[in-house]
Amino acid sequence: MTDEPLLRVSALSKFYGSRVGCDNVSFDLWPGEVLAVVGESGSGKTTLLNCLSTRLLPSSGTASYRMRDGQFRELYRMSEAERRFLMRTDWGFVHQNPADGLRMTVSAGANVGERLMAVGDRHYGKIRATAVDWLSRVEIEQDRIDDEPRAFSGGMRQRLQIARNLVTGPRLVFMDEPTGGLDVSVQARLLDLLRGLVTDLGLAAIVVTHDLAVARLLSQRMMVMKDGRVVESGLTDRVLDDPRAPYTQLLVSSILQV
Amino acid sequence: MPTPLVVSDVAKSFTMHLRDGIKLPVIAGVSFSIKAGECTVLGGPSGAGKSSILKMLYGNYAVDEGQIIVSHEGGLIDLANASPRTVLAVRRQTIGYVSQFLRTVPRVSALDVVAEPLVERGEDREAARGKARALLSQLNLPEKLWALPPATFSGGEQQRVNIARGFITEHPILLLDEPTASLDATNRDVVIELIAAKKAAGVALLGIFHDHDVREAVADRIIDVTAFAPGKLAA
C-alpha cells in the first residue's frame, strides 16, 4: 500500500454566475478507497463530480492526480488531449443513464472493445476474448455479445457500461447514481457486482448518490453536501451511525425502514 | 509489551438537532485500560453507555473528549482523533469487533461473509474459506446454509455467522457486543471456548455480556460503567 494519495483536491469551487455549484471542497483520495458523495438534488454533488472528472472546469481551486509514473499532475493545467487520454485509459465514468456512457447502435462487444482499441489494442481475437471475459464478469450471457445495447434491459445496460469502463484497468472510477432508476432487485445485483469488482481490482472510486444504503454498501468514506458545501465527512459507518451535522441527522432520520 | 488499549477521560454526548438541539450526555470521564490475554467486561444496566464505549473504540461513534490510545503496528495511535484512513487500518490489523447484529450484503454467501476479513488482510481466498468452514462447523451452523446469503437466517444463525466473522482473524484486540444474546446453551459454550482460546493466544478482549453464566465464565475483570455516568465526574 502506498502512502501517497491518488487524488488531492484543494478548495475546489464552481460558480454558475452568482449561483453556487460547489464551494470550497477539499479532500484526498487514496488508492483502493471508495468515497461516497451524498446529498439531495441540487446539493452540488454532480457539479463536484463533473469538475473532478474534468468534464467541467472549476471556477477556482486545484485537483492533482498521481499519474502511473508517480508524478502528480494538476488536472486543470493539462491540455485537453492529455485529459481525454486520462479519461480513456486510467479513469472510468459510469453515468446514471447508460445511454450517456454507451454507444447504443454498436454491439455490446464493440462497446467494450472500443475502449481497448483506444489504449492501443489492435488484435481482433484478443479484443473479442477480453470483451467476452468482461461480459461474463458483469453477468451478461456470451450469446448477447453481438446484440446492440438498445435491445438490453436497464440493468443489463448498466452492467455493460460498467464493463466498458473497467476493461482498460482504470485506477479511478467516477460514478453518478450508478443504481438510480433501477428496480430494487436489479439494484441489489448491481451493487453486489460493483462491490466485488471494486474490491478485487483495488479501484479507487468516487460515487455520487442520494441513496444512503448504496453509500453504506459501497463506500468506506463519505462526504455529505448541502447547498454546494461539505457539511460533514468521515468514515461511512461513523457518519451514518453518529451523524453530527443537523442536515446529516435529517437525512439519516428520513431513511425508510423496511 | 505495551498496553494494547488505554482509554482516558473519554466523554460522549449526542446533540439532537432535529429536537431543538437538545444535548444528551451519554458518558463522561471514561478511563480504563485492557490487557493482553485477558477478557475485560463492561458491566452496568442497559442504557449506561456500554455499547457506546465499544462503538467509540471501534471508530463507529465520534469521541467528544479524551483519548483512546491503541498500540497499532508498533506505534501508538489516538483513535479519538485519527483520520478515517487510520481508523480503517486499525480495524484491518488491530481491532476486531463482533457487533450485536449482522449487517448483511445481498447475494454474498455466509461462508464468504465469514472469510472476508481474512481476504481483506491479504489471505488467499481458498485458505480463508477453509478457516471459515472450520469455524462455522465449530459453531454448529448447518452446512447446507453455508452457501446461502445470511439475510434470511434466524437471529441465532445470523449471530453465529457474525461471531465466526469476528473470531476468524488474529486481531490483537477484540471487542464483543453481546455475542451470545440469541444463542442456545450449546453454542454459548462454544463461544466461551473461543474466547478462552483467544485469551490463550494473548488477545486483549473487551466485551458486554448480559448472560450471567457467560460473564462468570469469561471475565477476568469487570468495569462498572455506571461510574462513568455524566454528572458523577466531580470525584
Boltz contact constraints between the chains, C-beta under 6 A:
constraints:
  - contact:
      token1: [A, 188]
      token2: [B, 106]
      max_distance: 6.0
  - contact:
      token1: [A, 192]
      token2: [B, 106]
      max_distance: 6.0
  - contact:
      token1: [A, 192]
      token2: [B, 107]
      max_distance: 6.0
  - contact:
      token1: [A, 220]
      token2: [B, 88]
      max_distance: 6.0
  - contact:
      token1: [A, 221]
      token2: [B, 84]
      max_distance: 6.0
  - contact:
      token1: [A, 234]
      token2: [B, 84]
      max_distance: 6.0
  - contact:
      token1: [A, 235]
      token2: [B, 84]
      max_distance: 6.0
  - contact:
      token1: [A, 235]
      token2: [B, 87]
      max_distance: 6.0
  - contact:
      token1: [A, 237]
      token2: [B, 60]
      max_distance: 6.0
  - contact:
      token1: [A, 238]
      token2: [B, 60]
      max_distance: 6.0
  - contact:
      token1: [A, 241]
      token2: [B, 60]
      max_distance: 6.0
  - contact:
      token1: [A, 242]
      token2: [B, 61]
      max_distance: 6.0
  - contact:
      token1: [A, 242]
      token2: [B, 62]
      max_distance: 6.0
  - contact:
      token1: [A, 246]
      token2: [B, 17]
      max_distance: 6.0
  - contact:
      token1: [A, 249]
      token2: [B, 17]
      max_distance: 6.0
  - contact:
      token1: [A, 249]
      token2: [B, 18]
      max_distance: 6.0
